[in-house]
């Protein structure tokens, strides 16, 4: 997924490749949609206490984007 200020919802590889070279140089960054993420060890976050995970654990994304009020929200990482 390629994102920029002009394309905040992102472009796939074919859409990005179809852009003129001059437009591709305007600050795109690559992001992953629906990435699989695994963590272990100390996990810190301002919203909760630090936790320590032994072994690998799969991270599941917050599901607030499935709410009808959030239907236009995209989670990208």
PyMOL Python script that loads the backbone (N, CA, C, O; Angstrom):
from pymol import cmd

cmd.read_pdbstr("""\
ATOM      1  N   UNK A   1       0.842  -1.157   0.000  1.00  0.00           N
ATOM      2  CA  UNK A   1       0.000   0.000   0.000  1.00  0.00           C
ATOM      3  C   UNK A   1       0.900   1.237   0.000  1.00  0.00           C
ATOM      4  O   UNK A   1       1.805   1.347   0.828  1.00  0.00           O
ATOM      5  N   UNK A   2       0.659   2.146  -0.906  1.00  0.00           N
ATOM      6  CA  UNK A   2       1.433   3.383  -1.014  1.00  0.00           C
ATOM      7  C   UNK A   2       0.549   4.553  -0.595  1.00  0.00           C
ATOM      8  O   UNK A   2      -0.529   4.748  -1.158  1.00  0.00           O
ATOM      9  N   UNK A   3       1.001   5.340   0.399  1.00  0.00           N
ATOM     10  CA  UNK A   3       0.229   6.470   0.901  1.00  0.00           C
ATOM     11  C   UNK A   3       0.974   7.774   0.695  1.00  0.00           C
ATOM     12  O   UNK A   3       2.204   7.822   0.697  1.00  0.00           O
ATOM     13  N   UNK A   4       0.195   8.830   0.518  1.00  0.00           N
ATOM     14  CA  UNK A   4       0.749  10.175   0.452  1.00  0.00           C
ATOM     15  C   UNK A   4      -0.357  11.136   0.886  1.00  0.00           C
ATOM     16  O   UNK A   4      -1.487  10.718   1.138  1.00  0.00           O
ATOM     17  N   UNK A   5      -0.027  12.413   0.972  1.00  0.00           N
ATOM     18  CA  UNK A   5      -1.032  13.421   1.289  1.00  0.00           C
ATOM     19  C   UNK A   5      -2.114  13.483   0.229  1.00  0.00           C
ATOM     20  O   UNK A   5      -3.270  13.774   0.537  1.00  0.00           O
ATOM     21  N   UNK A   6      -1.754  13.215  -1.013  1.00  0.00           N
ATOM     22  CA  UNK A   6      -2.710  13.232  -2.119  1.00  0.00           C
ATOM     23  C   UNK A   6      -3.580  11.977  -2.118  1.00  0.00           C
ATOM     24  O   UNK A   6      -4.740  12.028  -2.526  1.00  0.00           O
ATOM     25  N   UNK A   7      -3.031  10.857  -1.665  1.00  0.00           N
ATOM     26  CA  UNK A   7      -3.750   9.574  -1.646  1.00  0.00           C
ATOM     27  C   UNK A   7      -3.753   9.001  -0.223  1.00  0.00           C
ATOM     28  O   UNK A   7      -3.079   8.005   0.038  1.00  0.00           O
ATOM     29  N   UNK A   8      -4.505   9.619   0.698  1.00  0.00           N
ATOM     30  CA  UNK A   8      -4.470   9.184   2.102  1.00  0.00           C
ATOM     31  C   UNK A   8      -5.070   7.804   2.340  1.00  0.00           C
ATOM     32  O   UNK A   8      -4.745   7.170   3.343  1.00  0.00           O
ATOM     33  N   UNK A   9      -5.930   7.319   1.457  1.00  0.00           N
ATOM     34  CA  UNK A   9      -6.490   5.965   1.605  1.00  0.00           C
ATOM     35  C   UNK A   9      -5.591   4.923   0.946  1.00  0.00           C
ATOM     36  O   UNK A   9      -5.829   3.722   1.082  1.00  0.00           O
ATOM     37  N   UNK A  10      -4.574   5.370   0.241  1.00  0.00           N
ATOM     38  CA  UNK A  10      -3.581   4.477  -0.313  1.00  0.00           C
ATOM     39  C   UNK A  10      -3.870   3.993  -1.721  1.00  0.00           C
ATOM     40  O   UNK A  10      -5.007   4.016  -2.194  1.00  0.00           O
ATOM     41  N   UNK A  11      -2.812   3.557  -2.369  1.00  0.00           N
ATOM     42  CA  UNK A  11      -2.863   2.970  -3.707  1.00  0.00           C
ATOM     43  C   UNK A  11      -2.224   1.589  -3.647  1.00  0.00           C
ATOM     44  O   UNK A  11      -1.259   1.379  -2.912  1.00  0.00           O
ATOM     45  N   UNK A  12      -2.760   0.653  -4.418  1.00  0.00           N
ATOM     46  CA  UNK A  12      -2.092  -0.643  -4.502  1.00  0.00           C
ATOM     47  C   UNK A  12      -0.923  -0.523  -5.480  1.00  0.00           C
ATOM     48  O   UNK A  12      -0.724   0.539  -6.071  1.00  0.00           O
ATOM     49  N   UNK A  13      -0.160  -1.576  -5.657  1.00  0.00           N
ATOM     50  CA  UNK A  13       1.045  -1.533  -6.502  1.00  0.00           C
ATOM     51  C   UNK A  13       0.734  -1.163  -7.945  1.00  0.00           C
ATOM     52  O   UNK A  13       1.461  -0.384  -8.561  1.00  0.00           O
ATOM     53  N   UNK A  14      -0.353  -1.723  -8.486  1.00  0.00           N
ATOM     54  CA  UNK A  14      -0.698  -1.427  -9.884  1.00  0.00           C
ATOM     55  C   UNK A  14      -1.093   0.040 -10.061  1.00  0.00           C
ATOM     56  O   UNK A  14      -0.711   0.672 -11.046  1.00  0.00           O
ATOM     57  N   UNK A  15      -1.856   0.582  -9.107  1.00  0.00           N
ATOM     58  CA  UNK A  15      -2.259   1.992  -9.183  1.00  0.00           C
ATOM     59  C   UNK A  15      -1.047   2.905  -9.048  1.00  0.00           C
ATOM     60  O   UNK A  15      -0.927   3.899  -9.763  1.00  0.00           O
ATOM     61  N   UNK A  16      -0.149   2.562  -8.126  1.00  0.00           N
ATOM     62  CA  UNK A  16       1.064   3.348  -7.929  1.00  0.00           C
ATOM     63  C   UNK A  16       1.946   3.324  -9.181  1.00  0.00           C
ATOM     64  O   UNK A  16       2.441   4.365  -9.612  1.00  0.00           O
ATOM     65  N   UNK A  17       2.142   2.141  -9.761  1.00  0.00           N
ATOM     66  CA  UNK A  17       2.970   2.002 -10.956  1.00  0.00           C
ATOM     67  C   UNK A  17       2.390   2.750 -12.152  1.00  0.00           C
ATOM     68  O   UNK A  17       3.131   3.152 -13.049  1.00  0.00           O
ATOM     69  N   UNK A  18       1.074   2.941 -12.174  1.00  0.00           N
ATOM     70  CA  UNK A  18       0.424   3.639 -13.284  1.00  0.00           C
ATOM     71  C   UNK A  18       0.601   5.162 -13.196  1.00  0.00           C
ATOM     72  O   UNK A  18       0.341   5.868 -14.171  1.00  0.00           O
ATOM     73  N   UNK A  19       1.038   5.671 -12.041  1.00  0.00           N
ATOM     74  CA  UNK A  19       1.243   7.115 -11.897  1.00  0.00           C
ATOM     75  C   UNK A  19       2.468   7.556 -12.685  1.00  0.00           C
ATOM     76  O   UNK A  19       3.409   6.780 -12.853  1.00  0.00           O
ATOM     77  N   UNK A  20       2.467   8.797 -13.171  1.00  0.00           N
ATOM     78  CA  UNK A  20       3.674   9.322 -13.824  1.00  0.00           C
ATOM     79  C   UNK A  20       4.835   9.380 -12.820  1.00  0.00           C
ATOM     80  O   UNK A  20       4.616   9.586 -11.627  1.00  0.00           O
ATOM     81  N   UNK A  21       6.030   9.202 -13.295  1.00  0.00           N
ATOM     82  CA  UNK A  21       7.233   9.221 -12.454  1.00  0.00           C
ATOM     83  C   UNK A  21       7.282  10.483 -11.585  1.00  0.00           C
ATOM     84  O   UNK A  21       7.658  10.412 -10.415  1.00  0.00           O
ATOM     85  N   UNK A  22       6.912  11.619 -12.143  1.00  0.00           N
ATOM     86  CA  UNK A  22       6.960  12.880 -11.398  1.00  0.00           C
ATOM     87  C   UNK A  22       6.032  12.840 -10.173  1.00  0.00           C
ATOM     88  O   UNK A  22       6.361  13.408  -9.132  1.00  0.00           O
ATOM     89  N   UNK A  23       4.886  12.178 -10.294  1.00  0.00           N
ATOM     90  CA  UNK A  23       3.948  12.100  -9.169  1.00  0.00           C
ATOM     91  C   UNK A  23       4.409  11.076  -8.129  1.00  0.00           C
ATOM     92  O   UNK A  23       4.132  11.237  -6.940  1.00  0.00           O
ATOM     93  N   UNK A  24       5.107  10.030  -8.564  1.00  0.00           N
ATOM     94  CA  UNK A  24       5.600   9.011  -7.626  1.00  0.00           C
ATOM     95  C   UNK A  24       6.684   9.550  -6.715  1.00  0.00           C
ATOM     96  O   UNK A  24       6.963   8.957  -5.674  1.00  0.00           O
ATOM     97  N   UNK A  25       7.301  10.662  -7.084  1.00  0.00           N
ATOM     98  CA  UNK A  25       8.377  11.243  -6.275  1.00  0.00           C
ATOM     99  C   UNK A  25       7.860  12.229  -5.231  1.00  0.00           C
ATOM    100  O   UNK A  25       8.654  12.930  -4.604  1.00  0.00           O
ATOM    101  N   UNK A  26       6.540  12.296  -5.032  1.00  0.00           N
ATOM    102  CA  UNK A  26       5.957  13.302  -4.150  1.00  0.00           C
ATOM    103  C   UNK A  26       5.692  12.802  -2.726  1.00  0.00           C
ATOM    104  O   UNK A  26       4.644  13.105  -2.156  1.00  0.00           O
ATOM    105  N   UNK A  27       6.599  12.061  -2.161  1.00  0.00           N
ATOM    106  CA  UNK A  27       6.515  11.704  -0.753  1.00  0.00           C
ATOM    107  C   UNK A  27       5.601  10.548  -0.412  1.00  0.00           C
ATOM    108  O   UNK A  27       4.908  10.603   0.604  1.00  0.00           O
ATOM    109  N   UNK A  28       5.574   9.522  -1.209  1.00  0.00           N
ATOM    110  CA  UNK A  28       4.810   8.325  -0.865  1.00  0.00           C
ATOM    111  C   UNK A  28       5.587   7.528   0.178  1.00  0.00           C
ATOM    112  O   UNK A  28       6.817   7.563   0.221  1.00  0.00           O
ATOM    113  N   UNK A  29       4.846   6.812   1.015  1.00  0.00           N
ATOM    114  CA  UNK A  29       5.486   5.867   1.926  1.00  0.00           C
ATOM    115  C   UNK A  29       4.734   4.545   1.846  1.00  0.00           C
ATOM    116  O   UNK A  29       3.520   4.519   1.639  1.00  0.00           O
ATOM    117  N   UNK A  30       5.462   3.461   2.011  1.00  0.00           N
ATOM    118  CA  UNK A  30       4.845   2.131   1.953  1.00  0.00           C
ATOM    119  C   UNK A  30       4.337   1.737   3.332  1.00  0.00           C
ATOM    120  O   UNK A  30       5.019   1.913   4.342  1.00  0.00           O
ATOM    121  N   UNK A  31       3.122   1.200   3.348  1.00  0.00           N
ATOM    122  CA  UNK A  31       2.492   0.737   4.583  1.00  0.00           C
ATOM    123  C   UNK A  31       1.897  -0.640   4.306  1.00  0.00           C
ATOM    124  O   UNK A  31       1.723  -1.027   3.151  1.00  0.00           O
ATOM    125  N   UNK A  32       1.590  -1.367   5.356  1.00  0.00           N
ATOM    126  CA  UNK A  32       0.963  -2.682   5.210  1.00  0.00           C
ATOM    127  C   UNK A  32      -0.444  -2.629   5.778  1.00  0.00           C
ATOM    128  O   UNK A  32      -0.675  -2.062   6.846  1.00  0.00           O
ATOM    129  N   UNK A  33      -1.379  -3.224   5.054  1.00  0.00           N
ATOM    130  CA  UNK A  33      -2.756  -3.339   5.531  1.00  0.00           C
ATOM    131  C   UNK A  33      -2.942  -4.768   6.033  1.00  0.00           C
ATOM    132  O   UNK A  33      -2.498  -5.726   5.400  1.00  0.00           O
ATOM    133  N   UNK A  34      -3.606  -4.895   7.179  1.00  0.00           N
ATOM    134  CA  UNK A  34      -3.905  -6.210   7.754  1.00  0.00           C
ATOM    135  C   UNK A  34      -2.653  -7.060   7.969  1.00  0.00           C
ATOM    136  O   UNK A  34      -2.653  -8.260   7.695  1.00  0.00           O
ATOM    137  N   UNK A  35      -1.594  -6.428   8.459  1.00  0.00           N
ATOM    138  CA  UNK A  35      -0.338  -7.142   8.704  1.00  0.00           C
ATOM    139  C   UNK A  35      -0.496  -8.123   9.870  1.00  0.00           C
ATOM    140  O   UNK A  35      -1.260  -7.873  10.803  1.00  0.00           O
ATOM    141  N   UNK A  36       0.231  -9.236   9.807  1.00  0.00           N
ATOM    142  CA  UNK A  36       0.304 -10.167  10.941  1.00  0.00           C
ATOM    143  C   UNK A  36       1.479  -9.727  11.804  1.00  0.00           C
ATOM    144  O   UNK A  36       2.604  -9.607  11.320  1.00  0.00           O
ATOM    145  N   UNK A  37       1.209  -9.487  13.091  1.00  0.00           N
ATOM    146  CA  UNK A  37       2.235  -8.986  13.997  1.00  0.00           C
ATOM    147  C   UNK A  37       2.294  -9.891  15.216  1.00  0.00           C
ATOM    148  O   UNK A  37       1.261 -10.258  15.777  1.00  0.00           O
ATOM    149  N   UNK A  38       3.515 -10.252  15.627  1.00  0.00           N
ATOM    150  CA  UNK A  38       3.735 -11.071  16.812  1.00  0.00           C
ATOM    151  C   UNK A  38       4.670 -10.323  17.757  1.00  0.00           C
ATOM    152  O   UNK A  38       5.580  -9.626  17.308  1.00  0.00           O
ATOM    153  N   UNK A  39       4.447 -10.467  19.070  1.00  0.00           N
ATOM    154  CA  UNK A  39       5.266  -9.772  20.061  1.00  0.00           C
ATOM    155  C   UNK A  39       5.641 -10.727  21.191  1.00  0.00           C
ATOM    156  O   UNK A  39       5.027 -11.779  21.370  1.00  0.00           O
ATOM    157  N   UNK A  40       6.665 -10.334  21.948  1.00  0.00           N
ATOM    158  CA  UNK A  40       7.045 -11.035  23.173  1.00  0.00           C
ATOM    159  C   UNK A  40       7.799 -10.047  24.046  1.00  0.00           C
ATOM    160  O   UNK A  40       8.239  -8.999  23.573  1.00  0.00           O
ATOM    161  N   UNK A  41       7.947 -10.381  25.318  1.00  0.00           N
ATOM    162  CA  UNK A  41       8.668  -9.511  26.241  1.00  0.00           C
ATOM    163  C   UNK A  41       7.778  -8.430  26.821  1.00  0.00           C
ATOM    164  O   UNK A  41       6.560  -8.587  26.898  1.00  0.00           O
ATOM    165  N   UNK A  42       8.404  -7.319  27.234  1.00  0.00           N
ATOM    166  CA  UNK A  42       7.661  -6.219  27.850  1.00  0.00           C
ATOM    167  C   UNK A  42       6.930  -5.400  26.801  1.00  0.00           C
ATOM    168  O   UNK A  42       7.505  -4.994  25.792  1.00  0.00           O
ATOM    169  N   UNK A  43       5.658  -5.169  27.058  1.00  0.00           N
ATOM    170  CA  UNK A  43       4.824  -4.371  26.166  1.00  0.00           C
ATOM    171  C   UNK A  43       4.357  -3.160  26.953  1.00  0.00           C
ATOM    172  O   UNK A  43       3.676  -3.298  27.969  1.00  0.00           O
ATOM    173  N   UNK A  44       4.723  -1.974  26.487  1.00  0.00           N
ATOM    174  CA  UNK A  44       4.306  -0.750  27.166  1.00  0.00           C
ATOM    175  C   UNK A  44       3.394   0.055  26.255  1.00  0.00           C
ATOM    176  O   UNK A  44       3.541   0.048  25.033  1.00  0.00           O
ATOM    177  N   UNK A  45       2.456   0.745  26.876  1.00  0.00           N
ATOM    178  CA  UNK A  45       1.531   1.613  26.137  1.00  0.00           C
ATOM    179  C   UNK A  45       0.964   2.619  27.127  1.00  0.00           C
ATOM    180  O   UNK A  45       0.695   2.267  28.276  1.00  0.00           O
ATOM    181  N   UNK A  46       0.778   3.862  26.704  1.00  0.00           N
ATOM    182  CA  UNK A  46       0.259   4.871  27.633  1.00  0.00           C
ATOM    183  C   UNK A  46      -1.143   4.559  28.163  1.00  0.00           C
ATOM    184  O   UNK A  46      -1.526   5.063  29.218  1.00  0.00           O
ATOM    185  N   UNK A  47      -1.905   3.741  27.451  1.00  0.00           N
ATOM    186  CA  UNK A  47      -3.282   3.448  27.854  1.00  0.00           C
ATOM    187  C   UNK A  47      -3.416   2.299  28.850  1.00  0.00           C
ATOM    188  O   UNK A  47      -4.516   2.059  29.347  1.00  0.00           O
ATOM    189  N   UNK A  48      -2.322   1.573  29.164  1.00  0.00           N
ATOM    190  CA  UNK A  48      -2.430   0.457  30.103  1.00  0.00           C
ATOM    191  C   UNK A  48      -1.106   0.194  30.805  1.00  0.00           C
ATOM    192  O   UNK A  48      -0.063   0.728  30.428  1.00  0.00           O
ATOM    193  N   UNK A  49      -1.176  -0.648  31.843  1.00  0.00           N
ATOM    194  CA  UNK A  49       0.013  -1.049  32.581  1.00  0.00           C
ATOM    195  C   UNK A  49       0.948  -1.849  31.682  1.00  0.00           C
ATOM    196  O   UNK A  49       0.499  -2.495  30.736  1.00  0.00           O
ATOM    197  N   UNK A  50       2.236  -1.811  31.971  1.00  0.00           N
ATOM    198  CA  UNK A  50       3.208  -2.635  31.246  1.00  0.00           C
ATOM    199  C   UNK A  50       2.921  -4.105  31.538  1.00  0.00           C
ATOM    200  O   UNK A  50       2.687  -4.491  32.683  1.00  0.00           O
ATOM    201  N   UNK A  51       2.943  -4.913  30.486  1.00  0.00           N
ATOM    202  CA  UNK A  51       2.758  -6.359  30.656  1.00  0.00           C
ATOM    203  C   UNK A  51       3.993  -7.067  30.122  1.00  0.00           C
ATOM    204  O   UNK A  51       4.706  -6.532  29.273  1.00  0.00           O
ATOM    205  N   UNK A  52       4.243  -8.273  30.623  1.00  0.00           N
ATOM    206  CA  UNK A  52       5.375  -9.068  30.155  1.00  0.00           C
ATOM    207  C   UNK A  52       4.835 -10.372  29.579  1.00  0.00           C
ATOM    208  O   UNK A  52       4.202 -11.154  30.287  1.00  0.00           O
ATOM    209  N   UNK A  53       5.085 -10.601  28.305  1.00  0.00           N
ATOM    210  CA  UNK A  53       4.602 -11.791  27.609  1.00  0.00           C
ATOM    211  C   UNK A  53       5.747 -12.782  27.433  1.00  0.00           C
ATOM    212  O   UNK A  53       6.794 -12.443  26.881  1.00  0.00           O
ATOM    213  N   UNK A  54       5.542 -13.994  27.901  1.00  0.00           N
ATOM    214  CA  UNK A  54       6.525 -15.050  27.682  1.00  0.00           C
ATOM    215  C   UNK A  54       6.151 -15.772  26.399  1.00  0.00           C
ATOM    216  O   UNK A  54       4.989 -16.136  26.216  1.00  0.00           O
ATOM    217  N   UNK A  55       7.088 -15.982  25.529  1.00  0.00           N
ATOM    218  CA  UNK A  55       6.805 -16.611  24.240  1.00  0.00           C
ATOM    219  C   UNK A  55       6.161 -15.615  23.286  1.00  0.00           C
ATOM    220  O   UNK A  55       5.916 -14.463  23.646  1.00  0.00           O
ATOM    221  N   UNK A  56       5.893 -16.063  22.086  1.00  0.00           N
ATOM    222  CA  UNK A  56       5.328 -15.205  21.048  1.00  0.00           C
ATOM    223  C   UNK A  56       3.802 -15.181  21.128  1.00  0.00           C
ATOM    224  O   UNK A  56       3.163 -16.209  21.355  1.00  0.00           O
ATOM    225  N   UNK A  57       3.235 -14.000  20.937  1.00  0.00           N
ATOM    226  CA  UNK A  57       1.783 -13.796  20.945  1.00  0.00           C
ATOM    227  C   UNK A  57       1.395 -12.965  19.725  1.00  0.00           C
ATOM    228  O   UNK A  57       2.048 -11.975  19.396  1.00  0.00           O
ATOM    229  N   UNK A  58       0.324 -13.387  19.064  1.00  0.00           N
ATOM    230  CA  UNK A  58      -0.161 -12.625  17.912  1.00  0.00           C
ATOM    231  C   UNK A  58      -0.942 -11.405  18.396  1.00  0.00           C
ATOM    232  O   UNK A  58      -1.762 -11.501  19.309  1.00  0.00           O
ATOM    233  N   UNK A  59      -0.678 -10.272  17.779  1.00  0.00           N
ATOM    234  CA  UNK A  59      -1.375  -9.036  18.099  1.00  0.00           C
ATOM    235  C   UNK A  59      -2.641  -8.965  17.260  1.00  0.00           C
ATOM    236  O   UNK A  59      -2.595  -9.136  16.041  1.00  0.00           O
ATOM    237  N   UNK A  60      -3.766  -8.713  17.910  1.00  0.00           N
ATOM    238  CA  UNK A  60      -5.030  -8.522  17.212  1.00  0.00           C
ATOM    239  C   UNK A  60      -5.384  -7.046  17.244  1.00  0.00           C
ATOM    240  O   UNK A  60      -5.299  -6.396  18.286  1.00  0.00           O
ATOM    241  N   UNK A  61      -5.773  -6.534  16.110  1.00  0.00           N
ATOM    242  CA  UNK A  61      -6.089  -5.108  16.010  1.00  0.00           C
ATOM    243  C   UNK A  61      -7.393  -4.781  16.728  1.00  0.00           C
ATOM    244  O   UNK A  61      -8.291  -5.614  16.848  1.00  0.00           O
ATOM    245  N   UNK A  62      -7.462  -3.558  17.194  1.00  0.00           N
ATOM    246  CA  UNK A  62      -8.687  -3.027  17.763  1.00  0.00           C
ATOM    247  C   UNK A  62      -9.774  -3.089  16.690  1.00  0.00           C
ATOM    248  O   UNK A  62      -9.500  -2.810  15.523  1.00  0.00           O
ATOM    249  N   UNK A  63     -10.980  -3.443  17.058  1.00  0.00           N
ATOM    250  CA  UNK A  63     -12.056  -3.600  16.067  1.00  0.00           C
ATOM    251  C   UNK A  63     -12.983  -2.390  15.985  1.00  0.00           C
ATOM    252  O   UNK A  63     -14.068  -2.485  15.412  1.00  0.00           O
ATOM    253  N   UNK A  64     -12.569  -1.249  16.553  1.00  0.00           N
ATOM    254  CA  UNK A  64     -13.440  -0.073  16.519  1.00  0.00           C
ATOM    255  C   UNK A  64     -13.737   0.375  15.088  1.00  0.00           C
ATOM    256  O   UNK A  64     -14.748   1.035  14.850  1.00  0.00           O
ATOM    257  N   UNK A  65     -12.873   0.028  14.137  1.00  0.00           N
ATOM    258  CA  UNK A  65     -13.106   0.427  12.746  1.00  0.00           C
ATOM    259  C   UNK A  65     -14.286  -0.320  12.123  1.00  0.00           C
ATOM    260  O   UNK A  65     -14.736   0.051  11.039  1.00  0.00           O
ATOM    261  N   UNK A  66     -14.795  -1.358  12.778  1.00  0.00           N
ATOM    262  CA  UNK A  66     -15.947  -2.097  12.265  1.00  0.00           C
ATOM    263  C   UNK A  66     -17.274  -1.460  12.662  1.00  0.00           C
ATOM    264  O   UNK A  66     -18.336  -1.860  12.185  1.00  0.00           O
ATOM    265  N   UNK A  67     -17.199  -0.474  13.531  1.00  0.00           N
ATOM    266  CA  UNK A  67     -18.400   0.230  13.951  1.00  0.00           C
ATOM    267  C   UNK A  67     -18.964   1.041  12.789  1.00  0.00           C
ATOM    268  O   UNK A  67     -18.203   1.569  11.978  1.00  0.00           O
ATOM    269  N   UNK A  68     -20.275   1.143  12.701  1.00  0.00           N
ATOM    270  CA  UNK A  68     -20.907   1.931  11.629  1.00  0.00           C
ATOM    271  C   UNK A  68     -20.441   3.385  11.661  1.00  0.00           C
ATOM    272  O   UNK A  68     -20.315   4.017  10.612  1.00  0.00           O
ATOM    273  N   UNK A  69     -20.185   3.920  12.853  1.00  0.00           N
ATOM    274  CA  UNK A  69     -19.755   5.312  12.947  1.00  0.00           C
ATOM    275  C   UNK A  69     -18.321   5.512  12.462  1.00  0.00           C
ATOM    276  O   UNK A  69     -17.902   6.643  12.219  1.00  0.00           O
ATOM    277  N   UNK A  70     -17.570   4.423  12.321  1.00  0.00           N
ATOM    278  CA  UNK A  70     -16.165   4.517  11.910  1.00  0.00           C
ATOM    279  C   UNK A  70     -15.956   3.902  10.525  1.00  0.00           C
ATOM    280  O   UNK A  70     -14.836   3.509  10.198  1.00  0.00           O
ATOM    281  N   UNK A  71     -16.992   3.810   9.716  1.00  0.00           N
ATOM    282  CA  UNK A  71     -16.909   3.079   8.441  1.00  0.00           C
ATOM    283  C   UNK A  71     -15.909   3.669   7.448  1.00  0.00           C
ATOM    284  O   UNK A  71     -15.531   2.993   6.491  1.00  0.00           O
ATOM    285  N   UNK A  72     -15.475   4.909   7.653  1.00  0.00           N
ATOM    286  CA  UNK A  72     -14.518   5.515   6.734  1.00  0.00           C
ATOM    287  C   UNK A  72     -13.097   5.511   7.288  1.00  0.00           C
ATOM    288  O   UNK A  72     -12.203   6.120   6.700  1.00  0.00           O
ATOM    289  N   UNK A  73     -12.881   4.833   8.410  1.00  0.00           N
ATOM    290  CA  UNK A  73     -11.581   4.776   9.047  1.00  0.00           C
ATOM    291  C   UNK A  73     -10.754   3.627   8.497  1.00  0.00           C
ATOM    292  O   UNK A  73     -11.273   2.530   8.292  1.00  0.00           O
ATOM    293  N   UNK A  74      -9.482   3.868   8.258  1.00  0.00           N
ATOM    294  CA  UNK A  74      -8.547   2.823   7.787  1.00  0.00           C
ATOM    295  C   UNK A  74      -7.441   2.689   8.820  1.00  0.00           C
ATOM    296  O   UNK A  74      -6.879   3.698   9.247  1.00  0.00           O
ATOM    297  N   UNK A  75      -7.111   1.464   9.236  1.00  0.00           N
ATOM    298  CA  UNK A  75      -5.969   1.220  10.094  1.00  0.00           C
ATOM    299  C   UNK A  75      -4.835   0.713   9.221  1.00  0.00           C
ATOM    300  O   UNK A  75      -4.954  -0.333   8.583  1.00  0.00           O
ATOM    301  N   UNK A  76      -3.736   1.454   9.192  1.00  0.00           N
ATOM    302  CA  UNK A  76      -2.556   1.071   8.422  1.00  0.00           C
ATOM    303  C   UNK A  76      -1.345   1.127   9.320  1.00  0.00           C
ATOM    304  O   UNK A  76      -1.284   1.927  10.254  1.00  0.00           O
ATOM    305  N   UNK A  77      -0.396   0.285   9.036  1.00  0.00           N
ATOM    306  CA  UNK A  77       0.813   0.274   9.836  1.00  0.00           C
ATOM    307  C   UNK A  77       2.016   0.147   8.957  1.00  0.00           C
ATOM    308  O   UNK A  77       3.143   0.120   9.453  1.00  0.00           O
TER     309      UNK A  77
END
""", "prot")
cmd.dss("prot")
cmd.show_as("cartoon", "prot")
cmd.util.cbc("prot")
cmd.orient("prot")
